[in-house]
């Protein structure tokens, strides 16, 4: 079953799925700044656009572009700055 999620007054939207390959979300982020928290480790891949990311413990934002990925540790927060509408794919790990 697919699950539709909406955050930050509709500026971030995603669709979640669970299948034999794991748990994923695919979504879009509108221009803005957002703080996310996660209970599980995840790998986030930029499908189109770009995002500036500040992970817990990092001294500065890093920019990720189309085709690039980054890992988010379990039980952490991360901040993103979006300057152009961006699409992503997120894979969650146990």
Jmol script that loads the backbone (N, CA, C; Angstrom):
load data "model"
ATOM      1  N   UNK A   1       0.835  -1.179   0.000  1.00  0.00           N
ATOM      2  CA  UNK A   1       0.000   0.000   0.000  1.00  0.00           C
ATOM      3  C   UNK A   1       0.883   1.246   0.000  1.00  0.00           C
ATOM      4  N   UNK A   2       0.509   2.244  -0.746  1.00  0.00           N
ATOM      5  CA  UNK A   2       1.223   3.509  -0.786  1.00  0.00           C
ATOM      6  C   UNK A   2       0.679   4.441   0.289  1.00  0.00           C
ATOM      7  N   UNK A   3       1.563   5.238   0.864  1.00  0.00           N
ATOM      8  CA  UNK A   3       1.159   6.204   1.879  1.00  0.00           C
ATOM      9  C   UNK A   3       1.628   7.577   1.425  1.00  0.00           C
ATOM     10  N   UNK A   4       0.714   8.541   1.364  1.00  0.00           N
ATOM     11  CA  UNK A   4       1.028   9.900   0.953  1.00  0.00           C
ATOM     12  C   UNK A   4       1.239  10.743   2.206  1.00  0.00           C
ATOM     13  N   UNK A   5       2.356  11.492   2.225  1.00  0.00           N
ATOM     14  CA  UNK A   5       2.687  12.353   3.367  1.00  0.00           C
ATOM     15  C   UNK A   5       2.864  13.790   2.893  1.00  0.00           C
ATOM     16  N   UNK A   6       2.489  14.718   3.764  1.00  0.00           N
ATOM     17  CA  UNK A   6       2.631  16.139   3.461  1.00  0.00           C
ATOM     18  C   UNK A   6       3.153  16.838   4.703  1.00  0.00           C
ATOM     19  N   UNK A   7       4.178  17.690   4.517  1.00  0.00           N
ATOM     20  CA  UNK A   7       4.824  18.383   5.631  1.00  0.00           C
ATOM     21  C   UNK A   7       4.994  19.867   5.306  1.00  0.00           C
ATOM     22  N   UNK A   8       5.251  20.642   6.340  1.00  0.00           N
ATOM     23  CA  UNK A   8       5.577  22.061   6.180  1.00  0.00           C
ATOM     24  C   UNK A   8       4.552  22.778   5.299  1.00  0.00           C
ATOM     25  N   UNK A   9       3.289  22.660   5.710  1.00  0.00           N
ATOM     26  CA  UNK A   9       2.180  23.335   5.036  1.00  0.00           C
ATOM     27  C   UNK A   9       2.128  23.021   3.545  1.00  0.00           C
ATOM     28  N   UNK A  10       2.432  21.769   3.192  1.00  0.00           N
ATOM     29  CA  UNK A  10       2.342  21.324   1.817  1.00  0.00           C
ATOM     30  C   UNK A  10       3.559  21.595   0.957  1.00  0.00           C
ATOM     31  N   UNK A  11       4.618  22.149   1.547  1.00  0.00           N
ATOM     32  CA  UNK A  11       5.817  22.472   0.762  1.00  0.00           C
ATOM     33  C   UNK A  11       6.727  21.264   0.555  1.00  0.00           C
ATOM     34  N   UNK A  12       6.496  20.193   1.310  1.00  0.00           N
ATOM     35  CA  UNK A  12       7.222  18.934   1.143  1.00  0.00           C
ATOM     36  C   UNK A  12       6.180  17.823   1.071  1.00  0.00           C
ATOM     37  N   UNK A  13       6.256  17.030  -0.008  1.00  0.00           N
ATOM     38  CA  UNK A  13       5.300  15.937  -0.180  1.00  0.00           C
ATOM     39  C   UNK A  13       6.062  14.682  -0.568  1.00  0.00           C
ATOM     40  N   UNK A  14       5.583  13.544  -0.074  1.00  0.00           N
ATOM     41  CA  UNK A  14       6.231  12.288  -0.408  1.00  0.00           C
ATOM     42  C   UNK A  14       5.209  11.162  -0.485  1.00  0.00           C
ATOM     43  N   UNK A  15       5.615  10.112  -1.175  1.00  0.00           N
ATOM     44  CA  UNK A  15       4.846   8.879  -1.242  1.00  0.00           C
ATOM     45  C   UNK A  15       5.756   7.772  -0.735  1.00  0.00           C
ATOM     46  N   UNK A  16       5.272   7.008   0.237  1.00  0.00           N
ATOM     47  CA  UNK A  16       6.058   5.932   0.850  1.00  0.00           C
ATOM     48  C   UNK A  16       5.589   4.589   0.320  1.00  0.00           C
ATOM     49  N   UNK A  17       6.550   3.666   0.199  1.00  0.00           N
ATOM     50  CA  UNK A  17       6.200   2.308  -0.162  1.00  0.00           C
ATOM     51  C   UNK A  17       7.123   1.331   0.541  1.00  0.00           C
ATOM     52  N   UNK A  18       6.577   0.172   0.815  1.00  0.00           N
ATOM     53  CA  UNK A  18       7.337  -0.961   1.362  1.00  0.00           C
ATOM     54  C   UNK A  18       7.182  -2.097   0.374  1.00  0.00           C
ATOM     55  N   UNK A  19       8.310  -2.672  -0.044  1.00  0.00           N
ATOM     56  CA  UNK A  19       8.240  -3.836  -0.918  1.00  0.00           C
ATOM     57  C   UNK A  19       9.365  -4.795  -0.565  1.00  0.00           C
ATOM     58  N   UNK A  20       9.586  -5.807  -1.389  1.00  0.00           N
ATOM     59  CA  UNK A  20      10.593  -6.811  -1.096  1.00  0.00           C
ATOM     60  C   UNK A  20      12.008  -6.239  -1.060  1.00  0.00           C
ATOM     61  N   UNK A  21      12.222  -5.067  -1.622  1.00  0.00           N
ATOM     62  CA  UNK A  21      13.548  -4.447  -1.622  1.00  0.00           C
ATOM     63  C   UNK A  21      13.772  -3.509  -0.434  1.00  0.00           C
ATOM     64  N   UNK A  22      12.719  -3.196   0.319  1.00  0.00           N
ATOM     65  CA  UNK A  22      12.876  -2.340   1.491  1.00  0.00           C
ATOM     66  C   UNK A  22      11.800  -1.277   1.594  1.00  0.00           C
ATOM     67  N   UNK A  23      12.103  -0.265   2.410  1.00  0.00           N
ATOM     68  CA  UNK A  23      11.184   0.855   2.641  1.00  0.00           C
ATOM     69  C   UNK A  23      11.760   2.094   1.988  1.00  0.00           C
ATOM     70  N   UNK A  24      10.931   2.793   1.200  1.00  0.00           N
ATOM     71  CA  UNK A  24      11.369   3.949   0.439  1.00  0.00           C
ATOM     72  C   UNK A  24      10.340   5.068   0.515  1.00  0.00           C
ATOM     73  N   UNK A  25      10.810   6.290   0.286  1.00  0.00           N
ATOM     74  CA  UNK A  25       9.917   7.406  -0.023  1.00  0.00           C
ATOM     75  C   UNK A  25      10.495   8.119  -1.233  1.00  0.00           C
ATOM     76  N   UNK A  26       9.610   8.642  -2.038  1.00  0.00           N
ATOM     77  CA  UNK A  26       9.993   9.503  -3.145  1.00  0.00           C
ATOM     78  C   UNK A  26       9.183  10.775  -2.959  1.00  0.00           C
ATOM     79  N   UNK A  27       9.835  11.920  -3.146  1.00  0.00           N
ATOM     80  CA  UNK A  27       9.113  13.139  -2.855  1.00  0.00           C
ATOM     81  C   UNK A  27       9.693  14.364  -3.514  1.00  0.00           C
ATOM     82  N   UNK A  28       9.056  15.488  -3.223  1.00  0.00           N
ATOM     83  CA  UNK A  28       9.459  16.780  -3.757  1.00  0.00           C
ATOM     84  C   UNK A  28       9.519  17.797  -2.626  1.00  0.00           C
ATOM     85  N   UNK A  29      10.460  18.731  -2.764  1.00  0.00           N
ATOM     86  CA  UNK A  29      10.623  19.812  -1.797  1.00  0.00           C
ATOM     87  C   UNK A  29      10.521  21.132  -2.541  1.00  0.00           C
ATOM     88  N   UNK A  30       9.699  22.021  -2.044  1.00  0.00           N
ATOM     89  CA  UNK A  30       9.591  23.358  -2.609  1.00  0.00           C
ATOM     90  C   UNK A  30      10.719  24.221  -2.041  1.00  0.00           C
ATOM     91  N   UNK A  31      10.930  25.360  -2.621  1.00  0.00           N
ATOM     92  CA  UNK A  31      11.955  26.293  -2.162  1.00  0.00           C
ATOM     93  C   UNK A  31      11.693  26.635  -0.696  1.00  0.00           C
ATOM     94  N   UNK A  32      12.744  26.568   0.131  1.00  0.00           N
ATOM     95  CA  UNK A  32      12.607  26.879   1.547  1.00  0.00           C
ATOM     96  C   UNK A  32      13.692  26.213   2.363  1.00  0.00           C
ATOM     97  N   UNK A  33      13.558  26.316   3.689  1.00  0.00           N
ATOM     98  CA  UNK A  33      14.482  25.688   4.628  1.00  0.00           C
ATOM     99  C   UNK A  33      13.678  24.797   5.557  1.00  0.00           C
ATOM    100  N   UNK A  34      14.185  23.570   5.769  1.00  0.00           N
ATOM    101  CA  UNK A  34      13.446  22.570   6.523  1.00  0.00           C
ATOM    102  C   UNK A  34      14.375  21.807   7.458  1.00  0.00           C
ATOM    103  N   UNK A  35      13.828  21.377   8.592  1.00  0.00           N
ATOM    104  CA  UNK A  35      14.544  20.506   9.517  1.00  0.00           C
ATOM    105  C   UNK A  35      13.766  19.201   9.623  1.00  0.00           C
ATOM    106  N   UNK A  36      14.471  18.090   9.391  1.00  0.00           N
ATOM    107  CA  UNK A  36      13.872  16.766   9.451  1.00  0.00           C
ATOM    108  C   UNK A  36      14.528  15.968  10.574  1.00  0.00           C
ATOM    109  N   UNK A  37      13.789  15.049  11.149  1.00  0.00           N
ATOM    110  CA  UNK A  37      14.366  14.103  12.097  1.00  0.00           C
ATOM    111  C   UNK A  37      14.035  12.703  11.607  1.00  0.00           C
ATOM    112  N   UNK A  38      14.898  11.761  11.952  1.00  0.00           N
ATOM    113  CA  UNK A  38      14.669  10.388  11.521  1.00  0.00           C
ATOM    114  C   UNK A  38      15.014   9.431  12.646  1.00  0.00           C
ATOM    115  N   UNK A  39      14.230   8.386  12.767  1.00  0.00           N
ATOM    116  CA  UNK A  39      14.533   7.361  13.759  1.00  0.00           C
ATOM    117  C   UNK A  39      15.407   6.270  13.153  1.00  0.00           C
ATOM    118  N   UNK A  40      15.320   6.080  11.831  1.00  0.00           N
ATOM    119  CA  UNK A  40      16.097   5.058  11.139  1.00  0.00           C
ATOM    120  C   UNK A  40      17.206   5.700  10.309  1.00  0.00           C
ATOM    121  N   UNK A  41      18.262   4.943  10.073  1.00  0.00           N
ATOM    122  CA  UNK A  41      19.291   5.393   9.135  1.00  0.00           C
ATOM    123  C   UNK A  41      18.669   5.446   7.747  1.00  0.00           C
ATOM    124  N   UNK A  42      19.134   6.396   6.934  1.00  0.00           N
ATOM    125  CA  UNK A  42      18.586   6.522   5.601  1.00  0.00           C
ATOM    126  C   UNK A  42      19.636   7.010   4.612  1.00  0.00           C
ATOM    127  N   UNK A  43      19.414   6.660   3.362  1.00  0.00           N
ATOM    128  CA  UNK A  43      20.221   7.181   2.266  1.00  0.00           C
ATOM    129  C   UNK A  43      19.303   8.035   1.406  1.00  0.00           C
ATOM    130  N   UNK A  44      19.673   9.284   1.203  1.00  0.00           N
ATOM    131  CA  UNK A  44      18.854  10.201   0.440  1.00  0.00           C
ATOM    132  C   UNK A  44      19.574  10.522  -0.860  1.00  0.00           C
ATOM    133  N   UNK A  45      18.877  10.355  -1.983  1.00  0.00           N
ATOM    134  CA  UNK A  45      19.437  10.613  -3.305  1.00  0.00           C
ATOM    135  C   UNK A  45      18.661  11.739  -3.965  1.00  0.00           C
ATOM    136  N   UNK A  46      19.380  12.674  -4.571  1.00  0.00           N
ATOM    137  CA  UNK A  46      18.751  13.782  -5.278  1.00  0.00           C
ATOM    138  C   UNK A  46      18.419  13.306  -6.692  1.00  0.00           C
ATOM    139  N   UNK A  47      17.146  13.347  -7.046  1.00  0.00           N
ATOM    140  CA  UNK A  47      16.694  12.907  -8.361  1.00  0.00           C
ATOM    141  C   UNK A  47      16.822  14.053  -9.363  1.00  0.00           C
ATOM    142  N   UNK A  48      16.406  15.227  -8.980  1.00  0.00           N
ATOM    143  CA  UNK A  48      16.546  16.419  -9.800  1.00  0.00           C
ATOM    144  C   UNK A  48      16.602  17.631  -8.885  1.00  0.00           C
ATOM    145  N   UNK A  49      17.315  18.669  -9.308  1.00  0.00           N
ATOM    146  CA  UNK A  49      17.502  19.846  -8.469  1.00  0.00           C
ATOM    147  C   UNK A  49      18.741  19.692  -7.612  1.00  0.00           C
ATOM    148  N   UNK A  50      18.733  20.336  -6.460  1.00  0.00           N
ATOM    149  CA  UNK A  50      19.861  20.236  -5.528  1.00  0.00           C
ATOM    150  C   UNK A  50      19.386  20.611  -4.143  1.00  0.00           C
ATOM    151  N   UNK A  51      20.176  20.220  -3.154  1.00  0.00           N
ATOM    152  CA  UNK A  51      19.857  20.595  -1.777  1.00  0.00           C
ATOM    153  C   UNK A  51      21.138  20.827  -0.998  1.00  0.00           C
ATOM    154  N   UNK A  52      21.104  21.840  -0.158  1.00  0.00           N
ATOM    155  CA  UNK A  52      22.184  22.088   0.788  1.00  0.00           C
ATOM    156  C   UNK A  52      21.795  21.380   2.078  1.00  0.00           C
ATOM    157  N   UNK A  53      22.707  20.588   2.624  1.00  0.00           N
ATOM    158  CA  UNK A  53      22.384  19.720   3.752  1.00  0.00           C
ATOM    159  C   UNK A  53      23.350  19.965   4.904  1.00  0.00           C
ATOM    160  N   UNK A  54      22.804  20.099   6.099  1.00  0.00           N
ATOM    161  CA  UNK A  54      23.597  20.192   7.318  1.00  0.00           C
ATOM    162  C   UNK A  54      23.215  19.010   8.204  1.00  0.00           C
ATOM    163  N   UNK A  55      24.118  18.032   8.296  1.00  0.00           N
ATOM    164  CA  UNK A  55      23.893  16.858   9.132  1.00  0.00           C
ATOM    165  C   UNK A  55      24.347  17.142  10.553  1.00  0.00           C
ATOM    166  N   UNK A  56      23.758  16.439  11.527  1.00  0.00           N
ATOM    167  CA  UNK A  56      24.194  16.568  12.920  1.00  0.00           C
ATOM    168  C   UNK A  56      25.706  16.377  12.989  1.00  0.00           C
ATOM    169  N   UNK A  57      26.387  17.303  13.645  1.00  0.00           N
ATOM    170  CA  UNK A  57      27.821  17.185  13.844  1.00  0.00           C
ATOM    171  C   UNK A  57      28.669  17.784  12.737  1.00  0.00           C
ATOM    172  N   UNK A  58      28.075  18.088  11.586  1.00  0.00           N
ATOM    173  CA  UNK A  58      28.847  18.717  10.510  1.00  0.00           C
ATOM    174  C   UNK A  58      29.018  20.201  10.802  1.00  0.00           C
ATOM    175  N   UNK A  59      30.180  20.777  10.454  1.00  0.00           N
ATOM    176  CA  UNK A  59      30.414  22.196  10.731  1.00  0.00           C
ATOM    177  C   UNK A  59      29.752  23.137   9.726  1.00  0.00           C
ATOM    178  N   UNK A  60      29.409  22.634   8.535  1.00  0.00           N
ATOM    179  CA  UNK A  60      28.851  23.503   7.492  1.00  0.00           C
ATOM    180  C   UNK A  60      27.949  22.699   6.567  1.00  0.00           C
ATOM    181  N   UNK A  61      27.120  23.422   5.828  1.00  0.00           N
ATOM    182  CA  UNK A  61      26.263  22.799   4.829  1.00  0.00           C
ATOM    183  C   UNK A  61      27.114  22.238   3.688  1.00  0.00           C
ATOM    184  N   UNK A  62      26.648  21.126   3.111  1.00  0.00           N
ATOM    185  CA  UNK A  62      27.233  20.558   1.893  1.00  0.00           C
ATOM    186  C   UNK A  62      26.131  20.514   0.843  1.00  0.00           C
ATOM    187  N   UNK A  63      26.485  20.757  -0.403  1.00  0.00           N
ATOM    188  CA  UNK A  63      25.509  20.766  -1.492  1.00  0.00           C
ATOM    189  C   UNK A  63      25.553  19.453  -2.250  1.00  0.00           C
ATOM    190  N   UNK A  64      24.372  18.891  -2.486  1.00  0.00           N
ATOM    191  CA  UNK A  64      24.218  17.665  -3.250  1.00  0.00           C
ATOM    192  C   UNK A  64      23.347  17.969  -4.462  1.00  0.00           C
ATOM    193  N   UNK A  65      23.799  17.495  -5.632  1.00  0.00           N
ATOM    194  CA  UNK A  65      23.117  17.756  -6.892  1.00  0.00           C
ATOM    195  C   UNK A  65      22.501  16.473  -7.432  1.00  0.00           C
ATOM    196  N   UNK A  66      21.798  16.602  -8.541  1.00  0.00           N
ATOM    197  CA  UNK A  66      21.176  15.469  -9.210  1.00  0.00           C
ATOM    198  C   UNK A  66      22.156  14.306  -9.336  1.00  0.00           C
ATOM    199  N   UNK A  67      21.713  13.124  -8.912  1.00  0.00           N
ATOM    200  CA  UNK A  67      22.528  11.923  -9.001  1.00  0.00           C
ATOM    201  C   UNK A  67      23.426  11.675  -7.802  1.00  0.00           C
ATOM    202  N   UNK A  68      23.498  12.616  -6.866  1.00  0.00           N
ATOM    203  CA  UNK A  68      24.328  12.442  -5.675  1.00  0.00           C
ATOM    204  C   UNK A  68      23.476  12.004  -4.490  1.00  0.00           C
ATOM    205  N   UNK A  69      24.132  11.330  -3.541  1.00  0.00           N
ATOM    206  CA  UNK A  69      23.443  10.807  -2.354  1.00  0.00           C
ATOM    207  C   UNK A  69      24.214  11.158  -1.096  1.00  0.00           C
ATOM    208  N   UNK A  70      23.515  11.102   0.042  1.00  0.00           N
ATOM    209  CA  UNK A  70      24.155  11.262   1.340  1.00  0.00           C
ATOM    210  C   UNK A  70      23.437  10.374   2.341  1.00  0.00           C
ATOM    211  N   UNK A  71      24.133  10.039   3.417  1.00  0.00           N
ATOM    212  CA  UNK A  71      23.584   9.163   4.453  1.00  0.00           C
ATOM    213  C   UNK A  71      23.259   9.958   5.704  1.00  0.00           C
ATOM    214  N   UNK A  72      22.140   9.618   6.299  1.00  0.00           N
ATOM    215  CA  UNK A  72      21.693  10.247   7.539  1.00  0.00           C
ATOM    216  C   UNK A  72      21.695   9.172   8.623  1.00  0.00           C
ATOM    217  N   UNK A  73      22.411   9.390   9.732  1.00  0.00           N
ATOM    218  CA  UNK A  73      22.424   8.399  10.809  1.00  0.00           C
ATOM    219  C   UNK A  73      21.055   8.276  11.481  1.00  0.00           C
ATOM    220  N   UNK A  74      20.796   7.124  12.060  1.00  0.00           N
ATOM    221  CA  UNK A  74      19.567   6.918  12.825  1.00  0.00           C
ATOM    222  C   UNK A  74      19.523   7.861  14.020  1.00  0.00           C
ATOM    223  N   UNK A  75      18.335   8.181  14.456  1.00  0.00           N
ATOM    224  CA  UNK A  75      18.111   9.020  15.641  1.00  0.00           C
ATOM    225  C   UNK A  75      18.849  10.350  15.543  1.00  0.00           C
ATOM    226  N   UNK A  76      18.658  11.039  14.418  1.00  0.00           N
ATOM    227  CA  UNK A  76      19.325  12.331  14.238  1.00  0.00           C
ATOM    228  C   UNK A  76      18.409  13.305  13.516  1.00  0.00           C
ATOM    229  N   UNK A  77      18.864  14.550  13.459  1.00  0.00           N
ATOM    230  CA  UNK A  77      18.180  15.591  12.703  1.00  0.00           C
ATOM    231  C   UNK A  77      19.117  16.083  11.611  1.00  0.00           C
ATOM    232  N   UNK A  78      18.522  16.613  10.542  1.00  0.00           N
ATOM    233  CA  UNK A  78      19.316  17.274   9.515  1.00  0.00           C
ATOM    234  C   UNK A  78      18.503  18.418   8.942  1.00  0.00           C
ATOM    235  N   UNK A  79      19.225  19.429   8.475  1.00  0.00           N
ATOM    236  CA  UNK A  79      18.597  20.616   7.911  1.00  0.00           C
ATOM    237  C   UNK A  79      18.891  20.669   6.423  1.00  0.00           C
ATOM    238  N   UNK A  80      17.911  21.152   5.650  1.00  0.00           N
ATOM    239  CA  UNK A  80      18.119  21.328   4.219  1.00  0.00           C
ATOM    240  C   UNK A  80      17.676  22.716   3.806  1.00  0.00           C
ATOM    241  N   UNK A  81      18.419  23.271   2.851  1.00  0.00           N
ATOM    242  CA  UNK A  81      18.046  24.514   2.187  1.00  0.00           C
ATOM    243  C   UNK A  81      17.810  24.166   0.723  1.00  0.00           C
ATOM    244  N   UNK A  82      16.639  24.566   0.225  1.00  0.00           N
ATOM    245  CA  UNK A  82      16.249  24.257  -1.145  1.00  0.00           C
ATOM    246  C   UNK A  82      16.099  25.583  -1.895  1.00  0.00           C
ATOM    247  N   UNK A  83      16.872  25.739  -2.978  1.00  0.00           N
ATOM    248  CA  UNK A  83      16.818  26.968  -3.770  1.00  0.00           C
ATOM    249  C   UNK A  83      16.059  26.790  -5.073  1.00  0.00           C
ATOM    250  N   UNK A  84      15.906  25.542  -5.541  1.00  0.00           N
ATOM    251  CA  UNK A  84      15.076  25.209  -6.702  1.00  0.00           C
ATOM    252  C   UNK A  84      14.261  23.980  -6.322  1.00  0.00           C
ATOM    253  N   UNK A  85      13.061  23.869  -6.827  1.00  0.00           N
ATOM    254  CA  UNK A  85      12.246  22.710  -6.498  1.00  0.00           C
ATOM    255  C   UNK A  85      13.048  21.446  -6.797  1.00  0.00           C
ATOM    256  N   UNK A  86      13.021  20.517  -5.850  1.00  0.00           N
ATOM    257  CA  UNK A  86      13.908  19.357  -5.883  1.00  0.00           C
ATOM    258  C   UNK A  86      13.116  18.082  -5.616  1.00  0.00           C
ATOM    259  N   UNK A  87      13.488  17.013  -6.330  1.00  0.00           N
ATOM    260  CA  UNK A  87      12.896  15.698  -6.104  1.00  0.00           C
ATOM    261  C   UNK A  87      13.956  14.781  -5.504  1.00  0.00           C
ATOM    262  N   UNK A  88      13.505  13.856  -4.638  1.00  0.00           N
ATOM    263  CA  UNK A  88      14.438  12.957  -3.959  1.00  0.00           C
ATOM    264  C   UNK A  88      13.879  11.543  -3.860  1.00  0.00           C
ATOM    265  N   UNK A  89      14.786  10.613  -3.614  1.00  0.00           N
ATOM    266  CA  UNK A  89      14.442   9.238  -3.285  1.00  0.00           C
ATOM    267  C   UNK A  89      15.162   8.909  -1.988  1.00  0.00           C
ATOM    268  N   UNK A  90      14.427   8.385  -1.029  1.00  0.00           N
ATOM    269  CA  UNK A  90      15.009   8.059   0.274  1.00  0.00           C
ATOM    270  C   UNK A  90      14.796   6.575   0.553  1.00  0.00           C
ATOM    271  N   UNK A  91      15.891   5.917   0.945  1.00  0.00           N
ATOM    272  CA  UNK A  91      15.810   4.507   1.332  1.00  0.00           C
ATOM    273  C   UNK A  91      16.133   4.409   2.815  1.00  0.00           C
ATOM    274  N   UNK A  92      15.318   3.674   3.561  1.00  0.00           N
ATOM    275  CA  UNK A  92      15.485   3.522   5.007  1.00  0.00           C
ATOM    276  C   UNK A  92      16.119   2.185   5.324  1.00  0.00           C
ATOM    277  N   UNK A  93      16.956   2.171   6.381  1.00  0.00           N
ATOM    278  CA  UNK A  93      17.639   0.959   6.799  1.00  0.00           C
ATOM    279  C   UNK A  93      17.305   0.658   8.254  1.00  0.00           C
ATOM    280  N   UNK A  94      17.240  -0.623   8.608  1.00  0.00           N
ATOM    281  CA  UNK A  94      16.971  -1.039   9.991  1.00  0.00           C
ATOM    282  C   UNK A  94      18.218  -0.940  10.826  1.00  0.00           C
TER     283      UNK A  94
END
end "model"
wireframe off; spacefill off
backbone 0.3
color backbone group
